[in-house]
Amino acid sequence: MAGGRRKKQRFSRIHAFPCGRASFRSEHSLIGGPGFSRIVYCNEPECFEAGLQNYASNYVSTTKYTLATFLPKSLFEQFRRVANFYFLLCAILSFTALSPYSSVSNVVPLVVVIGATMGKEVIEDWRRKKQDIEMNNRKVKVHYGEGVFDHAKWMDLKVGDIVRVEKDEYFPADLILLSSSYDEAICYVETTNLDGETNLKMKQAPDVTSNLHEDSGFQDFKAIIRCEDPNANLYSFVGSLDLGEDQHALMPQQLLLRDSKLRNTDYIYGVVIFTGHDTKVMQNSTAPPSKRSKIEKRMDKEDLEDGRMTRWYLRPDKTTVYYDPDRAPVAAMLHFVTALMLARAKQLQRALTNQIAMIEAASELKINNQFEIGSRVLSCLQLELGDGKSP
């Protein structure tokens, strides 16, 4: 398919902008050394040399658990909380003759709390899984040879593939810009998902590939890109493009990052250089955190006083009335009352722990539902304003 009529920008010197003509700098001398050893065979992702590189696939997973790891990891997360571990010990002891109360009164509340919290973890991770499935199955046009581009899933992309991204589409991987619908081979990119900035950034392809504005132009296109290894720096890139006998410098102005969006440009052609978890956005991502409220951390807090481990809410050594030999009956009565208070306190602590777990689970579900509603409303507004394609 032809690229269509090309646009032309109305300014005299495009190279006056920051994304101007690239030239070799001192950092380009590092290419081929440690940290700069990546080699990309453009338009030849299946060649023998590319297979030896063993690069990551473009499949992305952001989930916290798998079917095999959910039970052990989730149980570890639950019982590393001191309160849950304490009630587990109480539940175990309730099956012995030492326990003054039935095992049901200990086991059932513990199972309810652990079950509710683990259920919340399942729901959160399933939402991440659905987002991963939706993203991995997005479609983009890929060059299959003979100048023919056809749709392929994001997760099937390989390093070296030539892709055609059209207006308002997200970039499926980290790409090097080869050409665009503009005569000057520029394009505009929205990076809100990466750095929160709403202003558009301008990128420009190398001059040597700026004339590749038709699908058929990639039928015999062959080149080698040598560049830095995957890293988390969004604003730097060092590489070179070997085309024929010439070598051309590649700069951050030619780098199109995954999850950024093409704006105000009909289409661009690019070559995939980083895929999946090698992309810069995934290099910057962190594992899903283990959520713990401040009150849970406060309840688990331990302090050292005079070399002894104490709890902030217990103060048995703050008074001497329990150890007065001259008033033994009074001390015994006070011990009895204190024991009742401790038993009641533990019941209240258990009830509080149950309520915290239930409130957290309910709040998480409510927040997620409100987020989905907000996303749908925003999509509808974008559709009405002509800024999006479909909700």
C-alpha positions in Angstrom: 0.0 0.0 0.0 1.3 3.4 -0.9 2.1 5.9 1.8 -0.1 8.6 0.3 0.6 12.2 -0.4 3.3 13.5 1.9 2.9 16.7 4.0 5.4 19.5 4.2 6.0 21.7 7.2 6.1 25.5 6.8 9.4 26.5 8.3 12.6 27.1 6.5 15.2 25.2 8.5 14.0 22.1 10.3 17.5 21.5 11.7 17.2 24.6 13.8 15.1 22.5 16.2 16.6 20.3 18.9 15.9 17.2 16.8 18.1 18.4 14.0 20.8 16.7 12.0 22.7 14.2 14.0 26.5 14.1 14.0 29.0 11.8 15.7 30.0 12.7 19.2 32.4 11.3 21.7 29.9 8.9 23.1 29.5 7.2 19.7 33.0 5.9 20.1 31.7 3.6 22.9 29.6 1.6 20.5 30.7 -2.0 20.5 32.1 -1.8 24.0 30.6 -2.8 27.3 27.0 -1.5 27.6 26.9 -0.7 23.9 26.8 -4.1 22.3 23.3 -4.4 20.8 23.2 -5.2 17.1 19.9 -5.0 15.2 19.5 -6.5 11.7 16.9 -4.2 10.1 14.3 -6.0 8.0 15.9 -9.4 8.8 14.5 -10.5 12.2 14.7 -14.1 11.2 18.3 -14.2 9.9 20.9 -16.5 11.5 22.8 -13.7 13.1 19.7 -12.2 14.7 18.8 -15.6 16.1 22.2 -15.7 17.9 21.4 -12.5 19.8 18.6 -14.2 21.8 16.7 -10.9 22.4 13.5 -10.8 24.5 10.1 -11.2 22.9 7.6 -8.4 22.9 5.3 -10.2 25.3 4.8 -8.1 28.5 3.5 -9.3 31.8 3.0 -7.0 34.8 1.2 -9.5 37.1 2.4 -10.2 40.6 1.5 -13.9 40.7 1.2 -16.9 38.5 -0.9 -20.0 39.1 2.1 -21.8 40.5 3.3 -18.9 42.8 0.0 -17.4 44.0 -0.6 -19.7 47.0 2.9 -19.6 48.5 3.6 -15.9 47.8 0.2 -14.8 48.9 0.4 -16.8 52.2 3.8 -15.4 52.8 2.5 -11.8 52.3 -0.4 -12.5 54.8 1.6 -14.2 57.5 4.5 -11.8 57.5 2.0 -9.4 59.2 2.5 -9.9 63.0 -1.2 -9.9 63.8 -2.0 -12.6 61.3 0.9 -14.7 62.5 -0.2 -14.3 66.1 -3.7 -15.4 65.3 -2.3 -18.4 63.4 -0.4 -19.5 66.5 -3.6 -19.0 68.5 -5.6 -21.0 66.0 -3.0 -23.9 66.2 -3.0 -23.8 70.0 -6.8 -23.8 70.1 -6.7 -27.5 69.0 -4.8 -28.4 72.1 -5.8 -28.8 75.7 -4.1 -25.5 76.5 -6.8 -23.5 74.8 -9.6 -22.1 77.1 -11.9 -21.6 74.0 -13.0 -23.6 71.0 -11.0 -23.8 67.9 -13.8 -22.5 65.7 -13.7 -19.1 67.4 -10.1 -18.8 66.3 -10.0 -20.5 63.0 -13.1 -18.9 61.4 -12.1 -15.2 61.9 -8.6 -16.0 60.6 -9.8 -17.8 57.5 -12.3 -14.9 56.8 -9.5 -12.3 57.1 -6.9 -14.2 55.1 -9.6 -15.2 52.5 -10.8 -11.6 52.0 -7.3 -10.3 51.6 -6.2 -13.0 49.2 -9.4 -12.5 47.2 -8.5 -8.8 46.9 -5.1 -9.8 45.6 -6.7 -12.1 43.1 -8.9 -9.3 41.8 -6.1 -6.8 41.5 -3.8 -9.3 39.7 -6.6 -10.4 37.4 -7.1 -6.7 36.4 -3.4 -6.5 35.6 -3.7 -9.7 33.6 -6.5 -8.3 31.5 -4.6 -5.2 30.8 -1.6 -7.3 29.7 -3.8 -9.4 27.4 -5.3 -6.3 25.8 -1.9 -4.7 25.2 -0.2 -7.8 23.9 -3.0 -8.4 21.4 -3.0 -4.9 19.9 -2.3 -4.9 16.2 0.3 -3.0 14.2 1.3 -3.2 10.5 4.6 -5.2 10.0 6.6 -5.7 6.9 6.4 -9.3 5.8 8.6 -9.0 2.7 8.2 -7.9 -0.9 7.0 -4.5 0.3 3.9 -5.9 1.9 2.7 -4.7 5.3 0.1 -6.6 7.2 -1.3 -6.5 10.8 0.4 -8.5 13.5 0.0 -8.7 17.3 2.3 -6.6 19.4 3.5 -9.7 21.3 4.7 -11.3 18.0 7.1 -8.5 17.1 10.8 -9.2 16.9 13.9 -7.0 17.1 14.6 -5.9 13.5 11.0 -5.8 12.3 9.9 -2.8 10.2 6.6 -1.4 11.4 4.2 1.2 10.1 2.4 3.1 12.9 -0.5 5.4 12.0 -2.0 8.5 13.5 -3.2 8.2 17.1 -1.7 4.7 17.5 0.7 3.8 20.3 4.2 2.6 19.5 4.4 -1.2 20.1 8.0 -1.2 21.1 11.0 1.0 21.2 11.6 2.1 17.5 14.1 4.0 15.5 12.2 6.4 13.2 13.0 5.8 9.5 10.6 8.1 7.8 7.2 9.7 8.1 4.3 11.3 6.1 6.1 14.7 6.2 8.7 15.6 3.6 11.1 16.5 6.4 10.7 13.0 7.9 9.5 14.4 11.2 6.7 13.3 13.5 5.0 14.5 16.7 4.9 12.3 19.7 2.8 12.4 22.9 4.6 11.0 25.9 1.9 11.4 28.6 2.1 7.8 29.6 5.9 8.0 30.2 6.6 11.3 31.9 3.1 13.0 32.3 3.9 15.8 29.9 1.1 16.8 27.5 3.1 18.9 25.1 4.0 17.2 21.9 7.6 16.3 21.1 9.1 16.4 17.6 11.2 13.6 16.3 13.1 13.5 13.0 14.4 10.5 11.0 17.9 10.3 9.6 18.3 11.9 6.3 19.5 8.7 4.7 16.2 7.0 5.2 13.8 10.0 4.9 12.9 9.1 1.3 11.4 5.7 2.3 7.8 7.0 2.2 6.2 4.1 0.4 5.6 0.5 1.6 7.3 -0.8 -1.5 10.5 1.1 -0.6 11.2 -1.5 2.1 11.3 -4.5 -0.2 15.1 -4.4 -0.5 15.9 -2.3 2.6 18.8 -3.8 4.6 20.7 -2.0 7.4 22.4 -2.7 10.7 21.9 -0.7 13.8 24.5 -0.8 16.6 23.4 0.8 19.8 23.4 0.8 23.6 22.1 -2.1 25.6 18.6 -1.8 27.3 18.5 0.7 30.1 16.0 2.9 32.0 17.1 6.3 30.8 14.3 7.8 28.8 16.2 10.8 27.5 19.4 9.3 26.1 20.3 7.1 23.3 23.5 6.3 21.5 23.7 4.3 18.3 24.7 4.2 14.7 23.0 3.1 11.4 25.2 1.2 9.0 23.6 1.5 5.5 25.7 0.4 2.6 29.3 1.7 3.1 28.2 4.6 5.3 27.7 5.0 9.0 25.2 7.5 10.4 24.8 8.6 14.0 21.5 7.9 15.8 20.4 10.2 18.6 17.5 10.4 21.0 15.6 12.5 18.4 15.2 9.3 16.3 14.0 7.1 19.3 10.3 6.4 19.6 9.4 4.9 22.9 6.8 2.2 23.6 3.5 3.5 25.1 4.0 6.9 23.6 1.5 8.0 20.9 1.8 9.3 17.4 0.1 12.7 17.0 -0.5 15.1 14.1 1.3 12.7 11.7 -0.5 10.4 9.3 2.0 7.6 9.6 5.6 6.7 10.3 7.9 3.8 9.5 10.3 2.5 12.2 12.5 -0.4 13.0 12.1 -2.3 16.3 15.3 -2.1 18.5 14.0 -3.0 22.0 11.1 -5.3 22.8 9.1 -6.4 25.8 10.9 -6.0 29.1 13.9 -4.5 27.3 12.0 -1.4 26.4 12.7 1.7 28.4 9.2 2.0 29.8 9.4 -1.5 31.2 13.0 -0.9 32.5 11.5 1.9 34.5 8.6 -0.1 35.9 8.6 -1.7 39.3 7.1 -4.9 40.7 3.6 -4.5 42.1 4.1 -3.5 45.7 2.9 -5.3 48.8 0.3 -2.9 50.2 0.3 -2.4 54.0 -1.5 0.4 55.8 0.2 2.6 58.4 -1.9 1.2 61.2 -0.7 -2.3 60.3 2.9 -1.2 60.4 2.2 0.6 63.6 0.7 -2.5 65.2 3.7 -4.5 64.1 6.2 -2.1 65.4 8.7 -3.3 68.0 11.0 -1.2 70.1 14.1 -1.9 72.1 14.3 -0.4 75.6 17.2 -1.3 77.8 18.0 -4.2 75.6 14.5 -5.8 75.9 12.0 -6.1 73.2 8.7 -4.4 74.0 5.5 -3.5 72.2 4.4 0.1 72.0 0.9 -0.8 73.4 2.1 -2.9 76.3 3.4 -1.4 79.6 3.7 -4.1 82.2 6.8 -2.5 83.8 5.3 1.0 84.1 3.8 0.2 87.5 4.7 -1.6 90.8 1.2 -2.4 92.0 1.4 -5.9 90.6 4.5 -6.8 92.7 3.6 -5.4 96.1 4.2 -8.3 98.6 2.5 -6.3 101.4 -0.8 -6.3 99.4 -0.9 -9.7 97.9 -4.7 -10.0 97.6 -4.9 -6.6 95.9 -2.1 -7.6 93.5 -3.9 -10.8 92.7 -7.1 -9.0 92.0 -5.3 -6.5 89.8 -3.6 -9.4 87.9 -7.0 -10.9 87.2 -8.5 -7.6 86.0 -5.5 -7.0 83.7 -5.8 -10.5 82.3 -9.5 -9.8 81.4 -8.4 -6.5 79.8 -5.7 -8.3 77.8 -8.2 -10.9 76.6 -10.7 -8.2 75.6 -7.9 -6.2 73.9 -6.9 -9.2 71.8 -10.6 -9.7 70.8 -10.8 -6.0 69.8 -7.5 -6.3 68.0 -8.8 -9.3 66.1 -12.0 -7.5 65.2 -10.0 -4.4 64.2 -7.8 -6.5 61.9 -10.9 -8.1 60.3 -12.5 -4.7 59.7 -9.3 -3.3 58.2 -9.0 -6.2 55.8 -12.7 -5.9 54.8 -12.5 -2.1 54.4 -9.3 -2.4 52.3 -10.9 -5.0 50.0 -14.1 -2.9 49.6 -12.2 0.3 49.0 -10.0 -1.3 46.3 -13.1 -2.6 44.5 -14.8 0.8 44.6 -11.7 2.6 43.4 -11.2 0.2 40.5 -14.9 0.5 39.5 -14.7 4.3 39.6 -11.5 4.2 37.5 -13.2 2.1 34.9 -16.2 4.4 34.7 -13.9 7.5 34.4 -12.0 5.8 31.6 -15.2 5.1 29.7 -16.4 8.6 30.1 -13.0 10.0 28.9 -13.1 7.7 25.9 -16.6 8.9 25.0 -15.5 12.5 25.3 -12.5 11.8 23.1 -14.7 10.2 20.5 -17.1 13.1 20.4 -14.2 15.6 20.1 -12.7 13.5 17.3 -9.6 12.8 19.3 -10.0 9.1 19.6 -11.2 6.2 17.5 -13.4 4.2 19.7 -14.2 3.9 23.4 
